[in-house]
Amino acid sequence: MEINPAVTFKHDRSIMYAKRPKVLIVGAGIGGLTLGILLHKANIPFEIYERAAEVKPLGSAVYFNCTTANFFKQCGIYDEFVSLGKHVSSIQMCNEDREVKFSIDFDNHEKEFGANNYIIPRPQLIDLLLRQLPKERVHLGKKVFSMEQGGNGVLIRFSDASEAEGDILVGADGAYSAVRQGLYAKMKKAKKLPTSDGLPLPSSTVCLVAQTRPLTSDEFPDMTLERCQFRNTISHEKMYTWTTFTTAQNTICWVALLFLDEKIGKTNDTFLNSEWGPEAASAMCEEIKDFPIISGGDKILRLQDLMDRTPKEQISKAMLEEKVFKTWYDCRTVLIGDACHKFNPYGGVGATNAMHDAIVLANRINGLPFHPIAEEIEDAFKAYKEERFHWAQSAYETSRVHRAMVGQSTASKCSRYAVKHIPAWLFKRIQARAFSYRPQVAFLPFVEDTGRVKRAPQASLYVKAPVESEKAVSSHTLKCWIINIGNLMGRL
């Protein structure tokens, strides 16, 4: 396949058969799978390529707020999603003495924004998304070696010497995206890359995540409670914060967060790990094993008690970065999710924003004409970024506030004091702004949004597929023809 932006030919769609662009998605995480599901429903050809040789049950819990409910409802899997998740109505802020100092409550979200918030274990979520896709469309063990793009299409070469060709390349492959790195290298060489996008990812924290086996109420009494017990425990002096969540599967998802000082975060690669893997977890487990946790019963439990009930190969550790990149696309290549904006998980906005990216990008791709040229594709990517960038930047700021709130610095203590004493009217206003963006898929049946707070505008919601546009034009032409015939008959 020749990838040459200088190739010139007459692009006459009138002599071409109707052809939708083929989309190559790199990364089978939340964003990549969501996009694949939507393209599948739109009958747009796609393939998903994942570097991992198998889908591993790594990670802890994923928090979804009301802004993603429309996606699950439009795809017909909302009830199953709810059955796999556990309703979250508050976040408890605790200390090392196992005392709840205060809680952040949001029990009225269904009334205000049309849906509740849920915690769902990441393995269960990935399995739910994978089951919505044809198995033959997801290719494992495909590590990107190189990529090319131009006027005729895109070409990916993998480390196993195989290749893939298409019209659009989507980088959904996480914070250390191979697609982003390949794209940026070429843009930097062409002097098209902003200086800030070429800088290393700044890291503020190191995270240990895991999920226990199913537990009994004797082992963890709070397991019997209907709603998720979401607890952040903040150390008095140690640079650690740890969190536990109860799940619908009777497991405990747990997270330990180590705060790094600014110098280490920018220059030290000791903890660097581009994947959520178990290899580097042992030493950190030893450091945190005696940290106290609240179980809801009389037993005095520590993190060690959760570790003992957690499969060792499922305890993973990773460096956590925070950044919103300026460059999201170029020519036929576009980025979504962590590949273009990375948030600290304590903000609880990473998964939702990856889904929002996928929804808007799917709307824009679905709106492309048959046989789109590179300029038309890039215009669609530009519109995608214009709709999403503001919201991603806002989510980034939110995640930084939440990350700071669970820290040990003076600013963190002030932040917790402010949240604890925030007036109800102000908290309500902040929530209304954050949860007003509830995007929907333009080419699936719309969902009635029952939230009292009005949805924010969504430009991509009104983008039509080329077949829909043709039908509209044909209908208008037929109507004009009938009117003209009527007028002619009247004159006769």
C-alpha positions in Angstrom: 0.0 0.0 0.0 1.4 3.4 -0.9 0.9 6.1 1.7 1.5 9.3 -0.2 -0.1 12.6 0.7 0.9 14.0 -2.7 -1.0 11.5 -4.8 -3.5 13.4 -7.0 -6.5 11.8 -8.7 -10.0 12.8 -9.5 -12.1 12.0 -6.4 -15.5 11.5 -8.1 -17.9 9.9 -5.6 -20.5 9.6 -8.3 -18.6 6.7 -9.9 -17.7 5.0 -6.6 -19.7 2.5 -4.7 -20.8 3.6 -1.2 -17.9 2.9 1.1 -17.6 3.8 4.7 -14.0 4.5 6.0 -12.3 1.6 7.7 -11.1 2.4 11.2 -8.1 0.9 12.9 -8.3 1.2 16.7 -5.1 0.6 18.7 -5.9 -0.3 22.3 -8.6 -2.5 23.8 -9.2 -0.5 26.9 -12.4 1.3 27.9 -12.2 4.0 25.2 -11.1 1.6 22.4 -13.8 -0.9 23.1 -16.5 1.8 23.5 -15.6 3.2 20.1 -15.6 -0.3 18.6 -19.1 -1.0 19.9 -20.4 2.2 18.4 -18.7 1.7 15.0 -20.1 -1.8 15.0 -23.7 -0.5 15.6 -23.1 2.1 12.8 -22.0 -0.6 10.3 -18.6 1.1 9.9 -15.8 -1.4 9.3 -13.2 -1.5 12.1 -10.6 -3.6 13.8 -9.2 -3.4 17.3 -5.5 -4.2 18.0 -4.3 -4.8 21.6 -0.6 -5.2 22.5 -1.3 -7.6 25.5 -1.4 -11.3 24.5 -4.4 -11.8 26.8 -7.0 -9.8 28.6 -5.9 -9.9 32.2 -8.2 -9.3 35.2 -6.0 -6.4 36.4 -7.0 -3.2 38.0 -9.4 -2.2 40.8 -12.8 -0.5 40.5 -14.0 2.0 38.0 -16.3 4.8 39.0 -19.0 5.9 36.6 -21.1 8.9 37.2 -24.4 9.8 35.6 -22.8 11.3 32.4 -22.3 7.8 30.9 -25.7 6.3 31.6 -27.0 7.4 28.2 -24.4 5.3 26.4 -25.3 2.2 28.3 -29.0 2.8 27.8 -28.6 3.5 24.0 -26.6 0.3 23.6 -29.2 -1.7 25.5 -26.9 -2.8 28.3 -27.8 -0.4 31.1 -29.6 -3.0 33.2 -26.7 -5.4 33.0 -24.3 -2.6 33.8 -26.3 -1.7 36.9 -26.4 -5.3 38.0 -22.6 -5.5 37.8 -22.2 -2.2 39.6 -22.9 -1.0 43.1 -24.7 2.3 43.8 -22.4 5.0 45.2 -24.2 7.7 47.2 -21.3 9.0 49.3 -17.5 9.1 49.7 -16.3 8.8 53.3 -13.1 10.6 54.4 -11.4 8.7 57.2 -8.3 8.8 59.3 -5.8 6.2 60.6 -7.8 5.9 63.8 -10.6 4.3 61.7 -12.8 7.4 62.2 -15.0 8.9 59.5 -14.2 12.6 59.6 -16.9 13.6 57.1 -18.6 12.4 53.9 -19.3 13.8 50.5 -22.9 13.0 49.7 -24.6 12.9 46.3 -27.7 10.8 46.8 -29.9 12.9 44.6 -28.2 12.3 41.2 -31.0 10.3 39.6 -33.4 13.1 40.2 -31.0 15.9 39.3 -29.1 14.3 36.4 -31.2 11.3 35.3 -29.0 8.5 36.7 -27.1 7.3 39.8 -23.4 6.7 40.2 -21.8 3.2 40.3 -18.7 1.4 41.2 -17.9 -1.6 38.9 -14.8 -3.8 39.0 -12.7 -3.1 35.9 -12.5 -6.8 34.8 -16.3 -7.0 34.9 -16.6 -3.8 32.9 -14.1 -4.9 30.2 -15.9 -8.3 29.9 -19.3 -6.5 29.5 -17.8 -4.3 26.7 -16.0 -7.2 25.0 -19.3 -9.2 24.8 -20.8 -6.5 22.7 -18.2 -7.0 19.9 -17.6 -9.7 17.4 -14.6 -11.7 18.7 -12.9 -11.7 15.3 -12.7 -7.9 15.4 -10.4 -7.8 18.5 -6.8 -8.9 17.9 -4.5 -9.6 20.8 -0.7 -9.7 20.9 -0.4 -6.8 18.4 2.3 -4.4 19.5 2.6 -1.4 17.2 6.1 -1.2 15.6 5.5 1.7 13.1 2.7 3.6 11.4 2.3 5.6 8.3 -0.4 7.9 7.0 -1.1 10.0 3.9 -3.5 10.9 1.2 -4.4 7.2 0.5 -4.9 5.9 4.0 -3.1 4.5 7.1 -0.7 1.6 7.5 0.3 -0.1 10.8 3.2 -2.5 11.1 3.3 -4.8 14.2 6.2 -6.4 16.0 5.1 -9.8 14.7 5.7 -8.6 11.1 2.0 -8.4 10.3 0.4 -5.2 8.9 -3.0 -3.6 8.9 -4.4 -1.0 6.4 -7.3 1.4 6.8 -8.6 4.9 6.3 -8.5 6.1 10.0 -6.1 5.3 12.8 -7.3 5.8 16.4 -4.8 5.8 19.3 -6.7 4.4 22.3 -3.6 2.8 23.8 -3.2 4.7 27.1 -0.8 7.1 28.7 2.2 5.7 26.9 0.4 5.5 23.6 2.6 4.1 20.8 0.3 5.8 18.3 0.8 9.2 20.0 4.6 8.7 20.2 4.8 7.7 16.5 2.5 10.6 15.5 4.4 13.2 17.7 7.8 12.0 16.4 6.8 12.7 12.8 5.1 16.0 13.8 8.2 17.1 15.7 10.4 16.4 12.8 8.1 18.4 10.6 8.1 21.2 13.3 4.4 20.9 13.8 4.3 19.8 17.4 3.8 22.3 20.3 6.8 22.3 22.6 4.6 21.3 25.6 3.5 18.1 23.9 7.1 17.0 23.5 7.8 17.2 27.3 7.8 14.0 29.5 4.6 13.2 31.3 4.6 14.7 34.8 3.8 12.2 37.5 2.5 13.0 41.0 1.6 9.6 42.5 2.4 5.9 42.4 -0.6 3.6 42.6 -1.1 0.0 43.8 -4.5 -1.5 42.8 -6.2 -4.9 43.3 -9.4 -6.8 43.9 -9.9 -9.5 46.5 -11.7 -12.8 45.9 -15.4 -12.9 47.0 -15.6 -12.4 50.8 -18.2 -13.3 53.3 -19.9 -11.0 55.7 -17.9 -12.6 58.5 -14.7 -11.6 56.8 -15.9 -8.1 55.9 -19.2 -7.1 57.6 -20.0 -4.1 55.4 -20.3 -6.5 52.4 -24.0 -7.0 53.3 -24.8 -3.3 52.8 -26.8 -2.5 49.7 -24.8 0.6 48.7 -21.1 0.8 48.0 -18.9 1.6 51.0 -16.4 4.0 49.4 -13.8 5.0 51.9 -10.6 7.2 51.6 -8.2 6.8 54.5 -5.7 9.6 54.8 -2.5 9.1 56.7 -1.5 11.5 59.5 2.2 11.7 58.5 3.0 9.1 55.8 2.7 10.2 52.2 0.0 7.6 51.5 -3.7 7.5 51.1 -5.6 4.3 50.6 -9.2 3.5 49.5 -11.5 0.5 49.7 -14.8 -0.1 47.8 -17.3 -2.8 48.3 -18.7 -4.3 45.0 -21.7 -6.2 43.8 -19.5 -9.3 43.4 -18.8 -9.4 47.2 -15.2 -8.4 46.6 -13.2 -5.5 48.0 -11.4 -3.3 45.4 -8.5 -1.5 47.1 -6.1 1.2 46.1 -3.0 2.6 47.8 -1.7 5.9 46.6 1.9 7.1 47.2 2.4 10.9 46.8 5.7 11.9 45.1 7.4 15.3 45.6 7.6 17.5 42.5 11.2 16.7 41.8 10.8 12.9 41.9 7.6 13.1 39.8 9.4 14.9 37.0 12.8 13.2 37.0 12.7 9.8 38.7 11.9 6.7 36.6 12.2 4.2 39.4 8.5 3.5 39.5 7.9 4.0 35.8 5.6 1.3 34.4 3.5 1.8 31.3 1.2 -1.1 32.1 -0.8 -2.1 35.1 1.3 -5.1 35.9 2.1 -7.1 39.1 5.9 -7.3 38.7 6.8 -4.3 40.8 4.1 -4.6 43.4 5.8 -6.7 46.1 7.9 -4.0 47.7 5.1 -1.5 47.9 2.8 -4.2 49.5 5.4 -4.6 52.2 5.3 -0.9 52.9 1.5 -0.6 53.3 0.5 -4.0 54.8 -0.1 -2.6 58.3 -2.3 0.3 57.2 -5.7 0.2 59.0 -9.0 -0.2 57.2 -12.7 0.0 58.3 -14.7 -3.1 57.8 -17.9 -2.2 59.5 -17.5 -4.8 62.3 -15.5 -5.4 65.5 -12.5 -6.9 63.8 -9.4 -4.8 63.6 -8.4 -5.2 59.9 -5.4 -4.0 58.0 -4.5 -3.9 54.3 -2.6 -7.1 54.9 -6.0 -8.8 55.5 -7.1 -7.8 52.0 -3.8 -8.8 50.5 -4.1 -12.3 51.9 -7.5 -12.6 50.2 -6.2 -11.2 46.9 -4.6 -13.3 44.1 -1.0 -12.1 44.0 -0.8 -12.0 40.2 -3.7 -9.5 40.3 -2.0 -6.9 42.5 -0.5 -4.3 40.1 1.4 -1.1 40.3 1.8 1.9 38.0 3.0 5.5 37.9 0.1 7.9 37.5 0.5 10.9 35.2 -1.5 14.0 34.7 -1.6 16.0 31.5 -3.9 17.2 28.8 -2.1 17.2 25.4 -2.7 20.0 22.9 -2.4 17.8 19.9 -5.2 15.3 19.5 -5.0 14.6 15.7 -3.1 15.0 12.5 -4.2 13.9 9.0 -5.9 10.5 9.4 -4.7 9.8 13.0 -6.6 10.8 16.1 -6.2 10.1 19.9 -8.8 9.3 22.6 -8.8 8.6 26.3 -5.5 8.5 28.2 -3.6 8.9 25.0 -4.6 12.6 24.8 -5.6 13.4 28.4 -4.4 11.6 31.5 -6.1 12.2 34.8 -5.3 11.0 38.3 -7.8 8.2 39.2 -8.8 9.8 42.5 -10.8 12.3 40.4 -13.0 9.4 39.1 -13.2 11.0 35.6 -10.8 8.9 33.5 -13.2 6.2 32.3 -16.1 8.6 31.8 -14.1 10.9 29.6 -12.7 8.0 27.5 -16.3 7.1 26.8 -17.3 10.7 26.1 -14.4 10.8 23.6 -15.6 7.6 21.9 -19.2 8.9 21.6 -18.2 12.2 20.0 -15.6 10.7 17.7 -18.1 7.9 16.6 -20.7 10.6 15.8 -18.1 12.5 13.7 -16.8 9.4 11.9 -20.4 8.3 11.2 -21.0 11.7 9.6 -18.2 11.4 7.1 -19.2 11.2 3.4 -18.6 8.0 1.5 -14.9 7.7 0.4 -13.8 10.6 2.6 -10.5 12.3 1.6 -7.9 13.2 4.2 -9.0 16.8 4.5 -12.6 15.7 5.3 -11.3 13.3 7.9 -9.1 15.9 9.5 -12.1 18.4 9.6 -14.1 15.7 11.5 -11.2 15.3 14.0 -11.0 19.0 14.5 -14.7 19.2 15.3 -14.3 16.3 17.7 -11.5 18.1 19.6 -13.4 21.4 19.6 -16.3 19.6 21.4 -14.2 17.6 23.8 -11.2 19.7 24.8 -13.0 22.1 27.2 -14.6 19.2 29.0 -11.4 17.3 29.2 -9.6 20.3 30.6 -12.4 20.7 33.2 -12.1 17.1 34.1 -8.3 17.5 34.5 -8.8 20.3 36.9 -11.4 18.3 38.8 -9.0 15.3 39.1 -6.3 17.6 40.4 -8.6 19.0 43.1 -9.7 15.5 44.2 -6.1 14.2 44.2 -5.0 17.2 46.3 -7.9 16.7 48.7 -6.6 13.2 49.8 -3.0 14.4 50.2 -1.1 15.4 53.3 0.0 18.9 52.5 -1.3 22.1 54.1 -3.1 22.8 50.9 -4.7 19.4 51.1 -5.9 20.0 54.6 -7.3 23.3 53.6 -9.1 21.7 50.7 -10.7 19.1 52.9 -11.8 21.8 55.3 -13.4 23.7 52.5 -15.2 20.7 51.1 -16.4 19.7 54.6 -17.9 23.2 55.2 -19.0 24.0 51.7 -22.6 25.6 51.6 -25.2 23.2 50.1 -26.2 25.7 47.4 -22.6 26.0 46.2 -22.0 22.3 46.2 -25.2 21.9 44.2 -24.0 24.4 41.6 -20.6 22.8 41.2 -22.3 19.4 40.6 -24.7 20.9 38.1 -21.8 22.3 36.0 -19.8 19.0 36.2 -22.7 16.7 35.4 -24.5 18.7 32.7 -22.5 17.1 29.9 -24.4 13.9 29.3 -23.6 13.1 25.6 -25.6 10.7 23.4 -24.9 8.7 20.3 -26.3 10.5 17.2 -27.1 7.4 15.2 -28.8 5.3 18.0 -32.3 5.9 19.4 -32.3 8.9 21.7 -32.7 8.4 25.4 -35.1 10.6 27.3 -33.0 12.5 29.8 -35.1 12.8 32.9 -32.6 14.9 34.9 -33.9 18.1 36.4 -30.6 19.8 35.4 -30.6 20.6 31.7 -28.1 18.8 29.5 -25.3 20.9 28.0 -25.3 21.4 24.3 -23.7 18.6 22.2 -22.8 19.7 18.6 -22.0 16.2 17.4 -25.5 15.0 18.3 -26.8 16.6 15.1 -24.3 15.0 12.7 -26.0 12.8 10.1 -24.6 9.8 8.3 -24.1 10.2 4.5 -26.9 7.7 3.8 -29.3 9.8 6.0 -28.2 13.0 4.2 -28.8 11.3 0.8 -32.3 10.2 2.0 -33.0 13.8 3.1 -31.8 15.2 -0.3 -33.8 12.6 -2.2 -36.9 13.3 -0.1 -36.6 17.0 -0.8 -36.0 16.4 -4.5 -39.1 14.2 -4.7 -41.2 16.7 -2.8 -40.0 19.5 -5.2 -40.7 17.2 -8.2 -44.3 16.5 -7.0 -44.9 20.2 -6.4 -43.7 21.1 -9.9 -45.8 18.4 -11.5 -48.8 19.7 -9.5 -48.2 23.2 -10.7 -47.9 22.1 -14.3 -51.1 20.1 -14.1 -52.8 23.1 -12.6 -51.8 25.3 -15.6 -53.1 22.6 -18.0 
